[in-house]
Amino acid sequence: QIAEGWTALNALLADGAAGHAEIAAACVWRFVQEAHPGLTDPATLPRLAELSRRLEATEPFRRIQQPFIAPA
């Protein structure tokens, strides 16, 4: 189900767009990549991976970024 959801979202993303939905998707993408490494393959979801990379390079994302710390 997760893979199918990511695939559908990847297909819906427009190149260059960055509204609220895209920002939320990039945040969730980052969380999943850190909290569940290996669950998704960025190579199979190029639009989502590129959107996340592009948004994370912006000043607002860099300023508020926090690394994921797994519960003990």
N, C-alpha and C positions, 0 to 999 in steps of 0.2 A: 504494500500500500504506500509506503514512504517513497519508494522508487517511482511508482506511477504518478504520485503527486508532484514530485520534483520534475519528472519528464513533462507533465502537463504545464507546470509553471514555466519551465524553460521555453516551451513552445509559445507561450503567451507573451513573453517579454519582447518589447519593441527595442530595437537598437537605439541607444542614446537617451531613452526616457528615464527619468528619475523622480517620480512622484512618491507619495506616501506608501503606496503598495510596493514599489521597488525598494524603497529604503527598508521597509519591514522584511521583505524577502531577503535582502542582503544581511540583515541582522540575524535572522533565523538560520540562514546558510552558514554564517560564521559560527554560531552556537553549535549547530549539528557537526560541523567539521572538527570543532574542538572537543565537544562532549562525547561524540561517537565516531572517532576516527575510523575510516575505512567503510563506514556505512554507505557513503555515496562516493562516486568517482567524478571529480570535476571534469575530466576529459569527456565524459558522456553528456555533460550539461554545460556546454560552452558559454551560452548566453548568461546563465546564472552565475557561473564562475567569473566571467568577465565583468558583469555588473557589480558583483561583490568586490572584486579587485579594484575596480574604478572608484567605487564609493568609499572603500576603506582608505584610499589614497588621499581623500579630501581632508581638509583641516578639521571640520567638525567630527568626523569619525576618528581621526587620530587623537584628538583632544579628549574624547570621552571613552576610548577603548579600555576595556579591562580584560585581562586574561581569564579564561575559565579555570576555576579551581574546583575540582571534584569534591563532593562531600566525603568526609572520612568515615 
